[in-house]
Amino acid sequence: MDDYKNDNNQVHLRANSEVDEKLFKEIPIKDFSYTNAKPLSKKPKPNNKPYLVLSILIIIVLLAFGGYTLLKHKSSKVVKGSVQRTTQKTNNSVTPTAKITSYNSTNFNLSVNYPSNWIISDTTSVLSLTSPETSLTNANNQTVQGRIILSVSPKGQLPSDFGSSAATAVLNSQLVSYTSPTPAQDAQTYISFLQYGSTTIIGGLNGIYVTGNYGYLKGQNINQSDIQSVDPLVRVSFEKCSNNCKNLTPLVISASDWSKSSFSLPIINIIKSFQFS
C-alpha cells in the first residue's frame, strides 16, 4: 500500500510537475513594435515660387515706370528748349523770351545767337553784346540799373581791372554744353565766376569767364595764366547806368544774381550758341 501510495504520489507529483512546467514555462515574446512604427515625417519646405514671381513682377513694373518717367522728363526738356528758341516775344528786359538773332563774325571766325534786344558791335579788337538796361544787385546788395556786356577778344587780352594778382572763384564753376559745336571746338566748356584781387567785398562778382577745361571750386584761386590760355577770351562784365545809361561805370555785382534765371539764362544761351571755326 505504501508503495502504491508512493507510486501514486510520484505520479501525482509528476503530473503536477508537468502542469506546473506548462503553466509557468517562460514564453518568449516577439517584438512587433516595428509593425506600427512610422518614419519621422519631414517638415515640408515652403514653396517660395509665388513670392519669387511676385518680386520679379514688382521689379519689372518699377523699372518700366522709372524708364517712362525719365523719358518723359527728357522729352519735356526738349520741348522747353525749342519753345525758348522759337518764341517771337520781345521786351525791354533781360529775359530768355526775346526773339533770337544770329550773327557771323569774320573778325573772330565764329557765329553766335543772341536776343534781338541786345546791341552787337564787332571790331578787330573786340566783339561785344550789350543787354538793354536792367536791374542788377551790386556787391552791397543794393538794386541798381545797369547793363550786361558779353565780349569776345583775342587770346590773352585781360581787362585792365583784372589786376596783377590771382582772382578768386565766388561760385563753383558751371559746365556748359555747346548746342552745335564745330569740329574745331570742344563739346563743353566751364564758365567761372571771378572776383578780382582788388575787390574787397566778399561775394562780389567782377566777371564771368569762359575757362575751357579749367573748373574751380568756390574760394579757389584762379591764376592769370589760366585765363590767358583760353582762345578766344570770352567774358561777361557789368556796367552801372546813370542819366539813362548815357554815363556808364564798371560795376561789381553780387554773386547771388546768378541764381536769378532772368539774369543767367540769356548769358548761358549765348555762350551755348557759340560756334568757333
Sequence and secondary structure as in RCSB ss.txt:
>XXXX:A:sequence
MDDYKNDNNQVHLRANSEVDEKLFKEIPIKDFSYTNAKPLSKKPKPNNKPYLVLSILIIIVLLAFGGYTLLKHKS
SKVVKGSVQRTTQKTNNSVTPTAKITSYNSTNFNLSVNYPSNWIISDTTSVLSLTSPETSLTNANNQTVQGRIIL
SVSPKGQLPSDFGSSAATAVLNSQLVSYTSPTPAQDAQTYISFLQYGSTTIIGGLNGIYVTGNYGYLKGQNINQS
DIQSVDPLVRVSFEKCSNNCKNLTPLVISASDWSKSSFSLPIINIIKSFQFS
>XXXX:A:secstr
 HHHHHHHHHHHHHHHHHHHHHHH        HHHH            HHHHHHHHHHHHHHHHHHHHHHHHHHH
HHHHHHHHHHH     SS  TTS EEEEEETTTTEEEEEETTSEEEE SS EEEE  SEEEEBTTS EEEEEEEE
EEE TT   GGG SS EEESS  EEEE SS  TTS SEEEEEEEE TT  STTEE EEEEEET    TT EE HH
HHHTSSSEEEEEEEEEETTTTEEEE  EEGGGGG HHHHHHHHHHHHH EE 
